Amino acid sequence: MNPVTDTVLERVERLHSSIVRVIRGKGEIVDALIAALLARGHVLLEDVPGVGKTTLAQALARSLRLEFHRIQFTSDTLPSDIIGISVFRQGPGTFEFVPGPLFANVVLADEINRAAPRTQSALLEAMSEHAVTVEKTRHRLAEPFLVVATQNPIESTGTYPLPESQLDRFLMRLSMGYPAPDEELELLRAGGAEPELARLEPVLSAAEVVELQTMVGEVHIDDRVLGYLMEVITGTRRHRALTLGVSTRGSLAWQRSAQALALVRGRTFVVPDDLQHTAEWVLAHRVLLADPLVGDGWERSRRERAVIRSIVEAVPVPR
């Protein structure tokens, strides 16, 4: 390993070790979240309530020397509630912009599917452009900037499901699942995750995160590996179980995610396993099933992941 990679690995290991003190038995999900951060992407955590989605976002924020805001979405949340408003000041006789909670480095968007479509669109536009426009004035958001959104795929009452075009704005869709029985037993003995969460100290600065983000684009990806990537992408566009395959934006997102994961794993080059490991995280929410099941979003997500897995398994790995 060269010295640059040694430094990167040491920083990533510090961040990983800090988060897994709170989120036990979910090292793979923690690595995925770190990779999304380094790839300058956003994450949708889709799971049942009570498995640690909010705690995971809080553990990441506390482990970084960054500003953290939480937005609890409800049906009456307005775009101005998250973006901010212009307030008229009597003294100087001018309008002053008061930033909303979106102006932070790490934003937890809790239960995003409870927000009305207009509010969802305002959030997703800010995620895409890293800026918001209020009263014809453009305001840049903080750097680094990461949105971790959560949604319950089972409950549908009072929710507004994200359409495919908006789901595509998330780099990854992750599902934590229930902890293993032994890990949950340790959590019970500790009285929950809150005591350990309160003890977390920042292990990386904003400058260090930005430096790591810059290095992702320098991770080498061989033409044979790119060819493998394209075969899988083409497979999603031809699969009979799908009416909509992965777009070019999705191809670029998958490439960037694999580069980020390679960096997290301490390498300066991508191997096919990096693509295989990130495929379901990055691609499953970017396809449309030809025959969606009548039922909850959980079953649709499961089927989407299964189709992506079958396509990846069918494409020969380059040697």
Secondary structure in CASP SS format (residue, H / E / C, confidence):
PFRMAT SS
TARGET T0000
AUTHOR 0000-0000-0000
METHOD secondary structure of the structure
MODEL  1
M C 1.00
N C 1.00
P H 1.00
V H 1.00
T H 1.00
D H 1.00
T H 1.00
V H 1.00
L H 1.00
E H 1.00
R H 1.00
V H 1.00
E H 1.00
R H 1.00
L H 1.00
H H 1.00
S H 1.00
S H 1.00
I H 1.00
V H 1.00
R C 1.00
V C 1.00
I C 1.00
R C 1.00
G C 1.00
K C 1.00
G H 1.00
E H 1.00
I H 1.00
V H 1.00
D H 1.00
A H 1.00
L H 1.00
I H 1.00
A H 1.00
A H 1.00
L H 1.00
L H 1.00
A C 1.00
R C 1.00
G C 1.00
H C 1.00
V E 1.00
L E 1.00
L E 1.00
E E 1.00
D C 1.00
V C 1.00
P C 1.00
G C 1.00
V C 1.00
G C 1.00
K H 1.00
T H 1.00
T H 1.00
L H 1.00
A H 1.00
Q H 1.00
A H 1.00
L H 1.00
A H 1.00
R H 1.00
S H 1.00
L E 1.00
R E 1.00
L C 1.00
E C 1.00
F E 1.00
H E 1.00
R E 1.00
I E 1.00
Q E 1.00
F C 1.00
T C 1.00
S C 1.00
D C 1.00
T C 1.00
L C 1.00
P H 1.00
S H 1.00
D H 1.00
I H 1.00
I H 1.00
G E 1.00
I E 1.00
S E 1.00
V E 1.00
F E 1.00
R E 1.00
Q C 1.00
G C 1.00
P C 1.00
G C 1.00
T E 1.00
F E 1.00
E E 1.00
F E 1.00
V E 1.00
P E 1.00
G C 1.00
P C 1.00
L C 1.00
F C 1.00
A C 1.00
N C 1.00
V E 1.00
V E 1.00
L E 1.00
A E 1.00
D E 1.00
E C 1.00
I H 1.00
N H 1.00
R H 1.00
A C 1.00
A C 1.00
P H 1.00
R H 1.00
T H 1.00
Q H 1.00
S H 1.00
A H 1.00
L H 1.00
L H 1.00
E H 1.00
A H 1.00
M H 1.00
S H 1.00
E H 1.00
H C 1.00
A E 1.00
V E 1.00
T E 1.00
V E 1.00
E C 1.00
K C 1.00
T E 1.00
R E 1.00
H E 1.00
R E 1.00
L C 1.00
A C 1.00
E C 1.00
P C 1.00
F C 1.00
L E 1.00
V E 1.00
V E 1.00
A E 1.00
T E 1.00
Q E 1.00
N C 1.00
P C 1.00
I C 1.00
E C 1.00
S C 1.00
T C 1.00
G C 1.00
T C 1.00
Y C 1.00
P C 1.00
L C 1.00
P C 1.00
E H 1.00
S H 1.00
Q H 1.00
L H 1.00
D C 1.00
R C 1.00
F C 1.00
L C 1.00
M E 1.00
R E 1.00
L E 1.00
S C 1.00
M C 1.00
G C 1.00
Y C 1.00
P C 1.00
A C 1.00
P H 1.00
D H 1.00
E H 1.00
E H 1.00
L H 1.00
E H 1.00
L H 1.00
L H 1.00
R H 1.00
A C 1.00
G C 1.00
G C 1.00
A C 1.00
E H 1.00
P H 1.00
E H 1.00
L H 1.00
A H 1.00
R H 1.00
L C 1.00
E C 1.00
P C 1.00
V C 1.00
L E 1.00
S E 1.00
A H 1.00
A H 1.00
E H 1.00
V H 1.00
V H 1.00
E H 1.00
L H 1.00
Q H 1.00
T H 1.00
M H 1.00
V H 1.00
G C 1.00
E C 1.00
V C 1.00
H E 1.00
I C 1.00
D C 1.00
D H 1.00
R H 1.00
V H 1.00
L H 1.00
G H 1.00
Y H 1.00
L H 1.00
M H 1.00
E H 1.00
V H 1.00
I H 1.00
T H 1.00
G H 1.00
T H 1.00
R H 1.00
R H 1.00
H C 1.00
R C 1.00
A C 1.00
L E 1.00
T E 1.00
L E 1.00
G C 1.00
V C 1.00
S C 1.00
T H 1.00
R H 1.00
G H 1.00
S H 1.00
L H 1.00
A H 1.00
W H 1.00
Q H 1.00
R H 1.00
S H 1.00
A H 1.00
Q H 1.00
A H 1.00
L H 1.00
A H 1.00
L H 1.00
V H 1.00
R C 1.00
G C 1.00
R C 1.00
T C 1.00
F E 1.00
V C 1.00
V C 1.00
P H 1.00
D H 1.00
D H 1.00
L H 1.00
Q H 1.00
H H 1.00
T H 1.00
A H 1.00
E H 1.00
W H 1.00
V H 1.00
L H 1.00
A H 1.00
H H 1.00
R H 1.00
V C 1.00
L E 1.00
L E 1.00
A C 1.00
D C 1.00
P C 1.00
L C 1.00
V C 1.00
G C 1.00
D C 1.00
G H 1.00
W H 1.00
E H 1.00
R H 1.00
S H 1.00
R H 1.00
R H 1.00
E H 1.00
R H 1.00
A H 1.00
V H 1.00
I H 1.00
R H 1.00
S H 1.00
I H 1.00
V H 1.00
E H 1.00
A H 1.00
V C 1.00
P C 1.00
V C 1.00
P C 1.00
R C 1.00
END
